[in-house]
């Protein structure tokens, strides 16, 4: 299996660290000069870019958190003039305003190169036909994959706007060899293929690249058994960094982080202090190649551990273990991050004061299903069924139009939710129980 970019993927550690430092010094100088947010927090701590003389000095810098991104809406984190931005990506983040990410032409080129790395590591070549089944929450990653597939010389088919049966038809009729989707959707597509009476052995499909959700080994095994393929995992923070951050090689023993583009750290989520190599903690990422939207010590809220041991594939990029959870109560639903604060915001939009609610996550035919229980006080209940139906529809509309996710709403009596609360967590994820 070839390495797409030997100069980036197989550098000696000292060379790589020198490259990281050089690129990070350039990034922090540009952020300090052009981004008032970063200049302000650095000046407050009396930190000047010239103080950064080694990668160890990274730890003196403050973290960047989601609230920083939303408070600087829309373009406050941009380090280049808008005239240099050729693409803008927005997502709801965890607040009432979107996170807005910009790309320069060079950013787009770099993101496509990282996509090529991931494709090549999975064994994709110019001979392949690649079908993307990424839904709305992962739409910008689909755009990146299109550029990467075309850069690699393979053929790309986007099926983001059609239903599962048409996707299965395309898979069969177009002789697709590579599938890009979330793990749960790959399982769903497998069930649709069986329902349509298609024998997976007759398909040309050989590989799947899975993104948008944690890929656990039990799920990988079921996908490979159902579709008769080899499945590889990818990692991205698509609502903030719509790019491939890490990818699996043929060994599939952790995901290689693209360290020439991102400096990874793992810290204790409570103290923010670095943890020893190999221990579980929160992943922190610093971009070192991004021109338009630099992120310095961004807290991903994803729990993982770094695997510094050498990999037999020949890549020297450090590996990260599969995600082991999050530091907050949020959950990924069909590629979209759902946070209790978001749900509360939607309920307040329909004039509910101090709403009490629970979010249940299940799977039906391997697809995520979200049901939201909302307590309604006795004085809010109406004898008119029409008014209750209108309330449910208003809540559904707020959620579906903003998150682009289907939601079932169930109005329940006061004190119904108390018995279901688990450690104060308003999202009860039952999906793993039915895999």
Long-range contacts (C-beta under 8 A, 24 or more apart in sequence): 1-120, 1-121, 1-123, 1-249, 1-250, 1-313, 2-120, 3-120, 3-121, 3-313, 3-314, 3-315, 4-113, 4-116, 4-117, 4-119, 4-120, 4-121, 5-113, 5-116, 5-117, 8-117, 8-258, 8-260, 9-117, 9-256, 9-315, 9-316, 9-317, 10-314, 10-315, 10-316, 11-260, 11-316, 12-316, 13-316, 16-259, 16-260, 16-316, 16-317, 17-55, 19-260, 20-55, 20-259, 20-260, 20-263, 20-288, 21-54, 21-55, 23-260, 23-288, 23-289, 24-52, 24-55, 24-58, 24-263, 24-286, 24-288, 25-49, 25-52, 26-288, 27-286, 27-287, 27-288, 27-289, 27-290, 27-294, 27-296, 28-52, 28-61, 28-296, 30-79, 30-291, 30-294, 31-79, 31-294, 31-296, 34-78, 34-79, 34-80, 35-76, 35-77, 35-78, 35-79, 35-294, 36-76, 37-68, 37-72, 37-76, 37-77, 38-294, 38-296, 55-263, 58-263, 58-265, 58-286, 58-297, 59-265, 59-274, 61-296, 61-297, 62-296, 62-297, 63-272, 63-284, 63-297, 63-298, 63-299, 64-295, 64-296, 64-297, 64-298, 64-299, 65-298, 65-299, 66-93, 66-94, 66-95, 66-99, 66-240, 66-299, 67-95, 69-93, 69-99, 69-240, 70-94, 70-95, 70-96, 70-97, 70-98, 70-99, 73-97, 73-98, 73-99, 73-100, 74-98, 74-100, 75-100, 75-102, 77-293, 77-294, 77-295, 78-102, 78-292, 78-293, 79-291, 79-292, 79-293, 79-294, 80-104, 80-291, 80-292, 84-291, 84-292, 85-292, 89-140, 89-242, 91-238, 91-239, 91-240, 92-239, 92-336, 92-342, 92-402, 92-403, 93-239, 93-240, 93-337, 94-330, 94-337, 94-339, 94-341, 94-342, 95-341, 95-345, 96-345, 99-239, 99-240, 101-240, 101-241, 101-242, 101-292, 101-293, 102-292, 102-293, 103-292, 103-293, 104-291, 104-292, 106-291, 107-289, 107-290, 107-291, 107-292, 107-293, 108-147, 110-243, 110-261, 110-289, 110-290, 111-144, 111-147, 111-148, 111-242, 111-243, 111-244, 112-144, 112-147, 112-148, 112-151, 113-148, 113-151, 114-148, 114-243, 114-244, 114-258, 114-261, 115-144, 115-145, 115-147, 115-148, 115-149, 115-151, 115-243, 115-244, 116-148, 116-151, 116-152, 117-244, 117-247, 117-258, 118-148, 118-209, 118-232, 118-234, 118-244, 118-247, 119-148, 119-149, 119-152, 119-154, 119-178, 119-209, 120-152, 121-232, 121-247, 121-248, 121-249, 121-250, 121-256, 121-313, 122-178, 122-207, 122-209, 122-230, 122-232, 122-247, 122-248, 123-207, 123-230, 123-250, 124-149, 124-152, 124-154, 124-178, 124-207, 124-209, 125-152, 125-153, 125-154, 126-152, 126-153, 126-154, 127-154, 127-177, 128-154, 128-155, 128-177, 128-178, 128-207, 129-154, 129-155, 129-157, 129-174, 129-175, 129-176, 129-177, 129-178, 129-204, 130-154, 130-155, 130-156, 130-157, 130-176, 130-177, 130-178, 130-179, 130-180, 131-157, 131-159, 131-167, 131-170, 131-171, 131-174, 131-176, 131-178, 131-179, 131-180, 132-156, 132-157, 132-158, 132-159, 132-160, 132-180, 132-181, 133-159, 133-160, 133-167, 133-179, 133-180, 133-181, 133-185, 133-186, 133-189, 134-160, 134-180, 134-181, 134-182, 134-211, 134-212, 134-335, 135-160, 135-182, 135-185, 135-334, 135-335, 135-404, 136-160, 136-335, 136-336, 136-404, 137-212, 137-238, 137-333, 137-334, 137-335, 137-336, 137-403, 137-404, 137-405, 138-182, 138-211, 138-212, 138-238, 138-335, 140-238, 140-242, 141-211, 141-212, 141-236, 141-238, 141-242, 142-180, 143-242, 144-242, 144-243, 144-244, 145-180, 154-178, 164-188, 164-189, 164-192, 165-192, 165-196, 167-192, 168-192, 168-193, 168-196, 168-198, 171-203, 171-205, 172-198, 172-202, 172-203, 175-204, 176-203, 176-204, 176-205, 177-204, 177-205, 177-206, 177-207, 178-205, 178-206, 178-207, 178-208, 178-209, 179-205, 179-207, 179-208, 179-209, 179-227, 179-229, 180-208, 180-209, 180-210, 180-211, 181-208, 181-210, 181-211, 181-212, 182-210, 182-211, 182-212, 182-213, 182-334, 182-335, 183-210, 183-212, 183-213, 183-214, 183-215, 183-219, 183-220, 183-223, 183-231, 184-213, 184-219, 184-334, 184-363, 184-366, 184-367, 184-368, 184-431, 185-334, 185-366, 185-367, 186-210, 186-223, 186-227, 186-231, 187-219, 187-222, 187-223, 187-226, 187-366, 188-365, 188-366, 188-367, 189-227, 190-223, 190-226, 190-227, 190-366, 191-226, 191-365, 191-366, 193-227, 194-226, 200-226, 200-227, 200-228, 201-228, 203-227, 203-228, 205-229, 206-230, 207-231, 207-232, 208-232, 209-234, 210-234, 211-235, 211-236, 212-236, 212-238, 212-332, 212-334, 212-335, 213-332, 213-335, 214-322, 214-323, 214-332, 215-322, 216-322, 216-432, 216-435, 218-435, 219-435, 222-435, 233-322, 235-320, 235-323, 237-285, 237-300, 237-302, 238-335, 239-336, 239-337, 240-295, 240-298, 241-285, 241-287, 241-295, 241-298, 245-285, 246-319, 246-320, 249-311, 249-313, 249-315, 250-313, 251-311, 251-312, 251-313, 253-307, 253-311, 253-319, 254-307, 254-311, 254-319, 254-320, 254-321, 254-322, 255-319, 255-320, 255-322, 256-311, 256-315, 256-317, 256-318, 256-319, 257-317, 257-318, 257-319, 257-320, 258-317, 259-317, 259-318, 260-288, 260-289, 260-317, 261-287, 261-288, 261-289, 261-290, 262-286, 262-287, 262-288, 263-288, 264-306, 264-318, 264-320, 265-297, 266-304, 266-305, 266-306, 269-301, 269-303, 269-327, 277-306, 277-308, 278-305, 278-306, 278-307, 278-308, 279-305, 280-304, 280-305, 280-324, 281-305, 282-327, 283-320, 301-326, 301-327, 301-328, 301-330, 302-326, 302-327, 303-327, 329-425, 329-426, 329-427, 330-427, 331-359, 331-361, 331-427, 331-429, 333-361, 333-368, 333-370, 333-405, 334-367, 334-368, 334-405, 336-403, 336-404, 336-405, 338-370, 338-403, 338-405, 338-427, 340-425, 340-426, 340-427, 342-402, 342-403, 343-372, 343-399, 343-426, 346-395, 346-398, 346-399, 346-402, 347-374, 347-395, 349-398, 350-391, 350-394, 350-395, 350-398, 356-414, 356-417, 357-417, 357-426, 358-417, 358-420, 358-421, 358-426, 358-427, 358-428, 359-426, 359-427, 359-428, 360-428, 360-430, 361-427, 361-428, 361-429, 361-430, 361-431, 362-430, 362-431, 362-434, 363-431, 363-434, 363-435, 368-431, 369-406, 369-408, 370-405, 370-406, 370-407, 370-408, 371-407, 371-408, 371-409, 371-410, 372-399, 372-407, 372-408, 372-409, 372-410, 373-410, 373-411, 373-412, 373-416, 373-417, 373-420, 374-409, 374-410, 374-411, 374-412, 375-411, 375-412, 375-413, 375-414, 375-415, 375-416, 375-417, 376-411, 376-412, 376-413, 376-414, 377-414, 378-413, 378-414
